[in-house]
């Protein structure tokens, strides 16, 4: 497997891999990683669909990319997905997955046209004082110490950041900047999150720094992630004869080490309450989704708080399977699941879905986001963060294009909100969010969008239906770690198995994205089948001097460098540099970036 960039490799069709007709595949998990692995087995591996077996414990595909309606409780959206124009593997996949809505076009075409006609951007990034605009005004407000620390983090080798927290590498002044407000709420980082992962994000998305304050860098699907991404992939696979087997609870994959070779020999699973096994040979390929950020999710509804009695450090079936596999390693080559699942107090947050058709509530929404959510177009353009809740629930909320579900009533608006602090009381509701019913969660949100306090209880009870979800491990992949804590997609010496998903290690890309899962799926297939075509590399904006200069300009809030807070010595040095580059391409690049007049 090798990486490539450019259209030569992207447009080419690989030859059929040697002996692929003799091989079978077993894919554990139907999240984006597993479905993408199946896709590449079919399209580029040219494996017969009937040779591909996809195992799913639940009765629905999609993994963490869910969106569903419970006829008794209402709509549930655990989370949403923000996409980028340089999710190279994602678009390589969806350019060949047919739309299930528009005949004759691909999912990518549909998505591309939608975001061209209705581009995403926010008109209010944060609120304060019960629905007033906090006027972050696209400013980062980085002080000099914070800016220098971010620059240093950008250039620090990953090895030097292993097991370090963000708070270990950034100054105290950083936490009060708008940059941190944007960053923390958009990506769900915490001060104790991995400095290594933050560095990856900085490097991966440096080309989008101008779009960070107003989300203009982002693109969204038409419907929820299940209907817009998972269903078309499932339909594509089924049309090629791939079989998804539901109710398959995989407990372990038995791996044998013979000299330098590591061979998956058996899959152990439970089906209909009976433990069973599948014996494997070297031509049987196994793709293992190890770990799951939504494992042990706890659901609440309008009148019930989520039941957290089963939440304990390290508990969860996806972790149990990974631990069983990791225990077979001789030198830790199958990763260290305990690094990610042993502190639920550090890795949880909670979301809620509010359904309402109430005109008064919708008017308060429009007062903040300046758009009508019933227009079918971009509404909030990303999350609105409640700035004066940072010491309480730290609440953010968003409304994507409506309807979010095809089955949704045309007058209904679905609001998604989430809290980074689930153990602190709210500004209005004096309880921790994790202990609240859906109605109580709704009250807190109504308070923050400016609904008069005397109306809040009645509107939350009579005009809204709110479902909730507490996720103990949703931030597990942000825990400080070593590179070796996540297994390589294909471990050294592995003959017929691979790890896929958010807890497999692939270089340079960023977890908590659709692209990361899909990239591991593609890389695993290309490696095990030895497909002779390049895997698109992670977009290389961190190597592009134009993007780096542009990022510097936006980081100092769109000022020329002469207006930056420089010391006398730095100002004198700047004069010398500018004199040296005068009349060169460097001067042109500096002018184009905005750093010099």
Secondary structure, DSSP 8 states (H G I E B T S, - for coil): --EE-SHHHHH------TTGGG-EEEEE--SHHHHHHHHHHHHTS---GGGEEEEESSSSS-TTS--EEETTTEEE------B-TT-HHHHHHHTTSB-SSSTT-BHHHHHHHHHHHS----S-SEEETTTEE---TT-----HHHHHHHHHHHHS-GGGGTT-BGGGTS-GGGGGSHHHHHHHHHH---TTBBHHHHHHHHHHTGGGGGGTTT-TT-B--SS-HIIIIIHHHHHHHHHTT-EEEES-EEEEEEEEEETTEEEEEEEEEEETTEEEEEE--TTEEEEEE---TTTT-EEEBTTB----TT--TT--HHHHHHHHHHTT-SSSTT--THHHHS-HHHH-EEEEEEEE--HHHHHHHHHHHSS-GGGSS-SSSS-EEEGGGTTTT-EEEE--SS-SSTTS-TT-EEEEEEES-SSSB-SSS-SBGGG--HHHHHHHHHHHTT--HHHHHHHHHHTEEEEEEEETTTTGGGB---GGGSEESS-TTBSSEEEESTTEE-SS--SSSHHHHHHHHHHHHHHHTT-SS-EE----GGG-HHHHHHHHHHHTTS--GGGS---HHHHHHHHHHHHHHTTSHHHHHHHHHTS--
